[in-house]
Amino acid sequence: MSYPVDPNQPQTPPQPPQYQMPQYSAPQYAAQQPPTNSMALIAMISSIVGFFSFGVLAVLGVVLGHISLSQIRRTGEGGRGLGITALVVGYIAIAGYLIALLFVLLLLPFVFSTSSVSVS
């Protein structure tokens, strides 16, 4: 069905569809993270290795962990989680080895006691 054409209206030829240029946006970059404090990483590695070295390196891990957290607070570097992990693992290793040492020292006199049982 076609509509009646009004003779008073000028006839315009059909227009081809209009194409727009694609709109490009500026590239989106992620926010740059601050660098990780290297002392926090060394502290965590020392604490983990200290777990297997009778607590010797765990003491170093705890000391470096406290120093690294102080540096992170002052400079705004990343690695706070590493520093806290170093402290937790280091303190657990030190406490574990101190408890084991205390247990051995308390048990030692009973093992090597001079009392002997004689059989008649």
C-alpha positions in Angstrom: 0.0 0.0 0.0 1.5 3.3 -0.9 0.7 6.6 0.6 -0.6 9.5 -1.5 2.1 11.9 -2.5 1.5 15.5 -1.6 2.1 17.6 -4.7 3.0 20.7 -2.7 6.0 19.0 -1.0 9.2 18.9 -2.9 10.3 15.4 -3.7 13.7 14.5 -2.3 15.5 11.4 -3.5 16.2 8.8 -0.8 19.4 9.4 1.0 22.0 6.7 1.5 22.6 5.8 5.1 25.0 8.0 7.0 28.2 6.4 8.3 30.0 7.9 11.2 33.7 7.5 11.8 34.3 5.2 14.7 35.1 6.9 18.0 38.4 6.0 19.4 39.2 6.6 23.1 42.5 7.2 24.7 44.3 4.0 25.8 43.4 3.0 29.3 46.4 2.2 31.5 46.2 0.5 34.9 47.5 2.5 37.8 51.2 1.8 38.3 51.9 0.0 41.6 54.7 1.2 43.8 57.8 -0.9 43.8 58.1 -3.7 46.3 60.4 -3.2 49.2 63.3 -5.6 48.6 64.1 -5.9 52.3 60.6 -7.3 52.9 61.2 -10.0 50.3 64.6 -10.9 51.9 62.9 -11.0 55.3 60.2 -13.4 54.1 62.8 -15.7 52.5 65.0 -15.6 55.7 62.0 -16.5 57.9 61.0 -19.4 55.7 64.5 -20.7 55.5 64.9 -20.1 59.2 62.0 -22.5 59.8 64.3 -25.3 58.5 67.6 -23.9 60.0 66.8 -24.3 63.7 65.5 -20.7 63.9 68.9 -19.0 63.2 67.8 -17.3 60.0 64.3 -16.7 61.5 65.8 -14.2 63.9 67.3 -12.3 60.8 63.9 -12.5 59.1 62.1 -10.9 62.1 64.7 -8.1 62.4 64.5 -7.4 58.6 60.7 -7.7 58.8 60.5 -4.9 61.3 63.0 -2.7 59.4 61.1 -3.3 56.1 57.7 -2.4 57.7 59.3 0.8 59.0 60.7 1.7 55.5 57.3 0.8 53.8 55.5 3.1 56.2 58.0 5.9 55.6 58.4 5.6 51.8 55.0 4.3 50.7 56.6 1.3 48.9 54.7 -2.0 48.4 55.4 -5.2 50.2 53.6 -4.7 53.5 52.1 -8.2 53.2 55.6 -9.7 52.7 56.9 -7.9 55.8 54.0 -9.1 57.9 54.4 -12.6 56.6 58.1 -12.5 57.5 57.3 -11.5 61.0 54.6 -14.1 61.5 56.6 -17.0 60.1 59.8 -15.8 61.9 58.1 -15.6 65.3 56.4 -19.0 64.9 59.8 -20.6 63.9 61.6 -19.0 66.9 58.8 -19.9 69.3 58.7 -23.5 68.0 62.4 -24.0 68.3 62.4 -22.4 71.8 59.6 -24.8 72.9 61.5 -27.7 71.5 64.7 -26.7 73.2 63.0 -26.2 76.5 61.3 -29.6 76.1 64.7 -31.3 75.4 66.4 -29.5 78.3 63.7 -30.5 80.7 63.6 -34.1 79.4 67.4 -34.6 79.4 67.9 -35.0 83.2 65.3 -37.8 83.2 66.9 -39.7 80.3 70.4 -39.5 81.8 69.5 -40.0 85.4 72.0 -41.9 87.6 69.4 -44.0 89.3 69.6 -47.6 88.2 67.4 -50.5 88.9 69.1 -53.6 90.2 67.7 -57.0 89.6 68.2 -59.5 92.4 
